[in-house]
């Protein structure tokens, strides 16, 4: 299915899904000003998902830590936001954590050794 790893490919797909949720949040809240900060995050997630697919381990490491930070930010924002429903923050949190865990599975395995 994927050339590099199933975990890496699935992590890219889930990161794309998370980016779509981030893009849809302003429209879902009636274009409230307080959630437009999610649009640059969605662009970053889309770029990360695109860049990890050619089996770039360094980008996978960066994406792993950025997704973890995004999950923490979603958890914190869910406590203080009144315009975005809690279920929407839970969807963002779940997508970020699933993508980060799939990247963890990919990064935990050793790099494949190529014969010289």
Secondary structure, DSSP 8 states (H G I E B T S, - for coil): --SS-HHHHHHHHHHHHHHHHHHHHHHHTTS-GGGTHHHHHHHHHHHHHHHHTTT-HHHHHHHHHHHHHHHHHHHHHHHH-SSS-HHHHHHHHHHHHHHHHHHHHHHHS-------
